[in-house]
């Protein structure tokens, strides 16, 4: 239970130099004040000042995914990290970089590229900050070749509620010194602590990148072929779109399942894989940028009242689940090598689509060991009431709530938004 | 007979509950032989339910539990504490499921690391984390320590290959984290459990990712006049954008120990160091990668760079590395293996300083290490019966860790903290940095049932963190 405020919120706002503005709509809350710390010290001072205020603080990076998470328990102020910007250190020989949380990912990517490196983060859409991407573990189809977001993080600087500045991990690529807290903070939506800086592990820029695009009429055949393709040594991203989704991505519906593959690596290996794929799929062609449109599509909703669900499955269950959802959520984007299926619904409302997703996932469960997970990534605010969009098992929820109690007993940071109601 | 012993015998069976001094002797320590402690009892459960019952029984009786795999750990993570019941998982050694199509397996914690790869090799798959002890160490132990190995550079550590676990929490409840479809992207609790050294619970089942056996492998042996030159070569290779499967360095003292032993591989005894470099993947791409490695080695003055012509030569190159620790027995009856990690760019200067420390303290210090990760293993051979030498070994060890941390490194890359390095945690972390770790510990194990006294310093901070000690405002640092 949140303790009653022991300080006057109005006085706190005044001391913090909150910028008052027209209400910013986040999940049905209109928040009219933003605080913009310029560095970690100011951020720590802000959080220290907010102790005992009873306020709820929502955290904003680039503002590209403010709808992520459960409905906030309350939302009084926004803390924007955009002024905490810059690359503090870049070891271009070792491929590691220290970045402030409010730095746009695009800036980091450009700096890395100039020295022959890539940043293995692939959030959908553009405009995100590094801190925001890490806080929500924003990822896309290139997770196939790059690994999940957490694998990119070597260390984090985190400000805890109360203003305590902490560090975890480090700048080295191998480290078992204490608990791996970076794994916990990554994806926890800032609800345990606010990331103010990160050590990132970069990947060498691929010698050659080649993208292919093809299509077919048969769902299972296309998915099988795409899964096989995802296992080629140079496959960095593989995406399949249902006819309804492909129609939106391509601009016209052809009734076919479309696939895109991005190959990256040493030139002889890429050429070999590309030739093999083109031989298997004579209709396919090389394209300059199929992945960009796919990634942009991933992160959207069909309309403001629509639902976007993410189902994590084992790859061989994808075809069955996709078929089960074909009536309620015909718009689907699938990453076969990752076992990820995004299902989008629009006019039918949330409940039928939500039910269909959970039913389809349950249908592939066998025995004691779970093999599916459903996350309602995007919902209209009204539909979030009373729901835990992450649908975690109860044991995990209890543990996360215990963590929240210890990290943030006043429930200051993004209260209620995180998994398990963190 | 203590009531707890009787209860434990009722759970696992009399023959799997050890309580006599003779039976308990081998469990007094693990691969770190210093500071042994006799456990209260040892149990060998056969499944998750027995582990859960054991934990509940111990908790109710006020005895902590210490999980143990094969006991190969080098930081004392499986050292008993006073009154502890050791839960040894060797009977839980079944591979429960192999799903070739989805490239995963479900195993019990007592499955030996190398046995898993052997069992699935006919499916074209292997389990990638390959600690040097893989012929003996267990998957459960690997999860506890987030074990690495020579091929970590390309394939990552254990945490990159664990999709899910079932574990017994310190309150005796069973919990699943992650699953065959992977780990939670949001608030990765499993990521914290991996590498938590058995302090958050006992893992009773692991779902692991399997990796396709590479199409082709090329292994090279480069000979240098000095360890520093070999380190510079490693920096060049990494900086060139290559990601080899392995980059391992063995120094002269180790080479000579190996050549004097049964592991003799025909290495030049006057070499300053050798670098074993391995690249794998699509056959058509490896020629260019081999050429790039050779060019980097030549640029740093390599005397010779040999490429293994067949599997036999490849094994011979690796024999020096894999036999190194076994060969150390020729240098002294005891061995203290350090495990610090430094940024790769700092390897040359740190290696020089580490060797100088060994010389200054008059110690037999040799180096065998995962150069590609910056993960050093300065090994000090000594005789623990010589207390004066032991003092020098300890002092040198501390200085080595301080040197590595000062270079931007950390105190352990794969062996863990255990008891061995808990007093060095403050070289890397301030008290405030340890606070969130203690929050995690409190959330999982507020009563410190599982592997207490590991990881965290035993001075002021640890006492403050113990719920039973609350009420003390401050305890002086020892």
Contacts between the chains, C-beta under 8 A, distances in Angstrom:
chain1	res1	chain2	res2	distance
A	91	B	343	6.6
A	91	B	345	6.1
A	92	B	239	7.8
A	93	B	235	6.2
A	93	B	238	6.9
A	93	B	239	4.0
A	93	B	344	7.6
A	93	B	345	5.5
A	94	B	238	6.5
A	94	B	239	7.5
A	94	B	343	5.7
A	94	B	344	5.1
A	94	B	345	5.3
A	95	B	238	7.2
A	96	B	343	7.3
A	116	B	241	5.8
A	136	B	186	7.8
A	137	B	185	4.3
A	137	B	186	6.3
A	139	B	185	7.1
A	147	B	156	7.8
A	147	B	160	7.2
A	148	B	183	7.7
A	148	B	185	6.8
A	149	B	185	7.3
A	150	B	188	6.0
A	150	B	191	6.2
A	151	B	156	7.1
A	151	B	160	6.3
A	158	B	436	7.5
A	160	B	435	7.5
A	160	B	436	6.7
A	164	B	432	5.2
A	164	B	435	6.8
A	165	B	432	6.8
A	166	B	432	5.3
A	166	B	433	4.9
A	166	B	435	7.0
A	166	B	436	6.0
A	167	B	429	7.3
A	167	B	430	7.9
A	167	B	433	5.4
A	168	B	433	6.6
A	168	B	436	7.2
A	170	B	408	7.7
A	170	B	409	7.5
A	170	B	410	5.0
A	170	B	428	7.2
A	171	B	343	6.2
A	171	B	408	5.7
A	172	B	341	4.4
A	172	B	342	6.7
A	172	B	343	6.0
A	172	B	373	7.8
A	172	B	374	5.7
A	172	B	408	7.4
A	172	B	409	5.7
A	172	B	410	5.7
A	172	B	413	7.4
A	173	B	341	7.7
A	173	B	344	8.0
A	173	B	373	5.5
A	173	B	374	6.8
A	174	B	148	6.0
A	174	B	152	6.2
A	174	B	157	6.7
A	174	B	341	5.2
A	174	B	370	7.5
A	174	B	373	4.4
A	174	B	374	7.1
A	174	B	375	5.2
A	174	B	413	4.1
A	174	B	414	6.6
A	175	B	341	6.2
A	175	B	410	5.0
A	175	B	412	7.6
A	175	B	413	6.3
A	176	B	145	6.5
A	176	B	146	4.9
A	176	B	157	7.9
A	176	B	195	5.0
A	176	B	412	5.3
A	176	B	413	6.5
A	176	B	414	6.0
A	176	B	415	7.5
A	176	B	416	5.4
A	176	B	417	7.6
A	177	B	410	4.7
A	177	B	411	5.6
A	177	B	412	5.4
A	177	B	417	6.6
A	177	B	425	7.1
A	177	B	428	5.4
A	177	B	429	7.5
A	178	B	417	6.6
A	178	B	425	6.5
A	178	B	428	7.9
A	178	B	429	6.7
A	178	B	434	7.2
A	178	B	437	5.4
A	178	B	455	6.1
A	179	B	192	5.4
A	179	B	195	7.0
A	179	B	196	5.7
A	179	B	437	4.6
A	179	B	440	5.6
A	179	B	441	7.9
A	179	B	455	7.7
A	180	B	146	7.2
A	180	B	159	6.9
A	180	B	191	5.6
A	180	B	192	5.9
A	180	B	194	7.0
A	180	B	195	5.3
A	181	B	192	6.9
A	181	B	436	5.7
A	181	B	437	6.5
A	181	B	440	7.3
A	182	B	191	8.0
A	183	B	159	7.4
A	183	B	188	4.4
A	183	B	190	7.8
A	183	B	191	2.5
A	183	B	192	5.8
A	183	B	194	8.0
A	184	B	187	6.2
A	184	B	188	6.2
A	184	B	189	7.0
A	184	B	191	6.6
A	184	B	192	5.0
A	184	B	440	7.1
A	186	B	188	6.6
A	186	B	191	7.9
A	187	B	184	7.3
A	187	B	185	5.0
A	187	B	186	4.2
A	187	B	187	5.7
A	187	B	188	6.1
A	188	B	186	6.5
A	188	B	187	4.3
A	189	B	186	7.1
A	192	B	187	7.9
A	192	B	436	7.7
A	193	B	436	7.1
A	203	B	243	7.8
A	204	B	241	3.5
A	204	B	242	7.2
A	204	B	243	6.4
A	205	B	241	6.9
A	231	B	212	7.1
A	233	B	215	7.0
A	233	B	281	5.6
A	233	B	282	4.8
A	234	B	282	7.3
A	265	B	285	7.1
A	266	B	282	7.5
A	266	B	285	3.9
A	266	B	288	6.4
A	266	B	289	7.2
A	268	B	282	7.4
A	268	B	284	4.2
A	268	B	285	5.2
A	268	B	288	7.1
A	269	B	281	6.9
A	269	B	282	4.0
A	269	B	284	5.8
A	269	B	285	4.1
A	272	B	282	6.5
A	272	B	284	5.4
A	273	B	282	7.9
A	312	B	181	4.4
A	312	B	182	5.8
A	313	B	181	5.2
A	314	B	99	7.4
A	314	B	102	4.4
A	314	B	104	7.5
A	314	B	180	5.2
A	314	B	181	5.4
A	315	B	101	7.5
A	315	B	102	5.7
A	316	B	101	5.1
A	316	B	102	5.6
A	338	B	182	7.9
A	339	B	102	7.8
A	339	B	181	5.5
A	339	B	182	6.8
A	369	B	106	6.7
A	369	B	164	7.7
A	369	B	176	7.7
A	369	B	179	6.6
A	369	B	180	6.4
A	369	B	207	7.2
A	370	B	164	8.0
A	370	B	176	6.8
A	370	B	179	4.3
A	370	B	180	7.4
A	370	B	181	7.5
A	371	B	179	6.0
A	371	B	180	4.4
A	371	B	181	5.4
A	372	B	179	7.8
A	372	B	181	5.7
A	373	B	179	7.0
A	373	B	181	5.9
A	373	B	184	7.3
A	375	B	185	8.0
A	375	B	186	7.6
A	390	B	184	8.0
A	390	B	186	6.0
A	392	B	184	7.4
A	393	B	176	6.8
A	395	B	173	7.1
A	395	B	175	4.4
A	395	B	176	7.1
A	396	B	175	7.3
A	396	B	177	6.6
A	396	B	184	7.5
A	396	B	189	6.3
A	399	B	175	7.5
A	399	B	189	6.2
A	399	B	443	6.0
A	399	B	444	7.0
A	400	B	187	5.8
A	400	B	189	7.2
A	402	B	442	7.9
A	402	B	443	4.0
A	403	B	439	6.5
A	403	B	440	6.7
A	403	B	443	4.7
A	405	B	443	7.9
A	406	B	439	4.0
A	406	B	442	5.8
A	406	B	443	5.9
A	407	B	436	6.7
A	407	B	439	5.5
A	418	B	186	7.1
A	418	B	187	6.5
A	419	B	184	7.1
A	419	B	186	4.4
A	419	B	187	4.9
A	420	B	187	7.3
A	422	B	187	6.6
